[in-house]
Amino acid sequence: MLELIDIGQTYGKKPVLQGVSRQFGQGVTVITGPSGAGKSTLLRLCATVEKPSSGQRLWQGDPVKSRVKRFRAALGYAPQRIDFPDDLSGLDFMLHVAALKGLPLGAAKAQANTLLDRLGLARDASGRIATYSGGMRRRLGLAQAFLGDPQILILDEPTAELDTVTGGHVNDLIFETAVRAVVLMTTHLQDSLAGRTFDIFDIQPIAA
Ligand SMILES: Nc1ncnc2c1ncn2[C@@H]1O[C@H](COP(=O)(O)OP(=O)(O)OP(=O)(O)O)[C@@H](O)[C@H]1O
């Protein structure tokens, strides 16, 4: 379980999040709220990419900051945009991320190939990322998040810019993973989740 206690985030003098408290258990929670409410900010704080200005993040009851290495080993995170090393192939990029996560090479190769296949990148796995389309880059950015069977998966707009069929495959993978993981995600395409079971955590902009 991931727990946020009275989380606040301020950029300069601008408060973006204030008093956010919530427990996230196994399964999918979709973070909703109007543009600018702080959804991506909340995901970055949960993914330990940023530190909150105030409040606490707990993972399995322990402060995340005291066990950050352990937390990150259990984490898969796909932000909206990744600056890829364009000279690597998609497969080499996956293996690089897998190595950072501490996966043995054999398991890394097997998982990377399975994920690339499921996200429709198998044929292009050995092609340079420089040659990938925008949609292929998005799918690669998502694929890396699933490496290492994450216990916590954080996805910012995972199906944005994908066609309906590919978006459906991505949602299948997300909900399969959510059977054994805490999944937090944003999406402007909530209709595409019709028929699936998930929680909603709605956040609203702080009144000026
Ligand atoms: N690093 C930063 N420095 C300064 N302001 C920031 C920073 N990151 C986000 N903000 C501001 O925080 C607010 C919340 O941004 P955020 O991207 O989290 O919103 P969001 O709910 O995800 O929006 P959207 O639905 O449009 O993606 C915005 O006003 C944004 O300009």
Ligand as a Chemical Component Dictionary entry (heavy atoms), coordinates in Angstrom:
data_LIG
# 
_chem_comp.id                   LIG 
_chem_comp.type                 NON-POLYMER 
_chem_comp.pdbx_formal_charge   0 
_chem_comp.three_letter_code    LIG 
# 
loop_
_chem_comp_atom.comp_id 
_chem_comp_atom.atom_id 
_chem_comp_atom.alt_atom_id 
_chem_comp_atom.type_symbol 
_chem_comp_atom.charge 
_chem_comp_atom.model_Cartn_x 
_chem_comp_atom.model_Cartn_y 
_chem_comp_atom.model_Cartn_z 
_chem_comp_atom.pdbx_ordinal 
LIG N1  N1  N 0 8.337  22.174 -12.223 1  
LIG C1  C1  C 0 7.362  23.090 -12.139 2  
LIG N2  N2  N 0 7.631  24.368 -11.854 3  
LIG C2  C2  C 0 6.651  25.300 -11.756 4  
LIG N3  N3  N 0 5.337  25.033 -11.925 5  
LIG C3  C3  C 0 5.004  23.762 -12.223 6  
LIG C4  C4  C 0 5.984  22.730 -12.332 7  
LIG N4  N4  N 0 5.332  21.572 -12.617 8  
LIG C5  C5  C 0 4.029  21.878 -12.683 9  
LIG N5  N5  N 0 3.829  23.182 -12.435 10 
LIG C6  C6  C 0 2.517  23.851 -12.365 11 
LIG O1  O1  O 0 1.729  23.100 -11.489 12 
LIG C7  C7  C 0 0.370  23.074 -11.943 13 
LIG C8  C8  C 0 -0.079 21.646 -12.034 14 
LIG O2  O2  O 0 0.583  21.018 -13.146 15 
LIG P1  P1  P 0 0.331  19.489 -13.516 16 
LIG O3  O3  O 0 1.054  19.234 -14.789 17 
LIG O4  O4  O 0 0.642  18.659 -12.343 18 
LIG O5  O5  O 0 -1.242 19.493 -13.755 19 
LIG P2  P2  P 0 -2.162 18.387 -14.416 20 
LIG O6  O6  O 0 -3.375 18.269 -13.559 21 
LIG O7  O7  O 0 -1.380 17.144 -14.660 22 
LIG O8  O8  O 0 -2.521 19.083 -15.804 23 
LIG P3  P3  P 0 -2.899 18.432 -17.245 24 
LIG O9  O9  O 0 -4.194 17.681 -17.073 25 
LIG O10 O10 O 0 -3.067 19.658 -18.107 26 
LIG O11 O11 O 0 -1.748 17.570 -17.661 27 
LIG C9  C9  C 0 0.340  23.845 -13.254 28 
LIG O12 O12 O 0 -0.094 25.170 -12.981 29 
LIG C10 C10 C 0 1.767  23.851 -13.699 30 
LIG O13 O13 O 0 2.060  24.995 -14.450 31 
# 
loop_
_chem_comp_bond.comp_id 
_chem_comp_bond.atom_id_1 
_chem_comp_bond.atom_id_2 
_chem_comp_bond.value_order 
_chem_comp_bond.pdbx_ordinal 
LIG N1  C1  SING 1  
LIG C1  N2  SING 2  
LIG C1  C4  DOUB 3  
LIG N2  C2  DOUB 4  
LIG C2  N3  SING 5  
LIG N3  C3  DOUB 6  
LIG C3  C4  SING 7  
LIG C3  N5  SING 8  
LIG C4  N4  SING 9  
LIG N4  C5  DOUB 10 
LIG C5  N5  SING 11 
LIG N5  C6  SING 12 
LIG C6  O1  SING 13 
LIG C6  C10 SING 14 
LIG O1  C7  SING 15 
LIG C7  C8  SING 16 
LIG C7  C9  SING 17 
LIG C8  O2  SING 18 
LIG O2  P1  SING 19 
LIG P1  O3  DOUB 20 
LIG P1  O4  SING 21 
LIG P1  O5  SING 22 
LIG O5  P2  SING 23 
LIG P2  O6  DOUB 24 
LIG P2  O7  SING 25 
LIG P2  O8  SING 26 
LIG O8  P3  SING 27 
LIG P3  O9  DOUB 28 
LIG P3  O10 SING 29 
LIG P3  O11 SING 30 
LIG C9  O12 SING 31 
LIG C9  C10 SING 32 
LIG C10 O13 SING 33 
# 
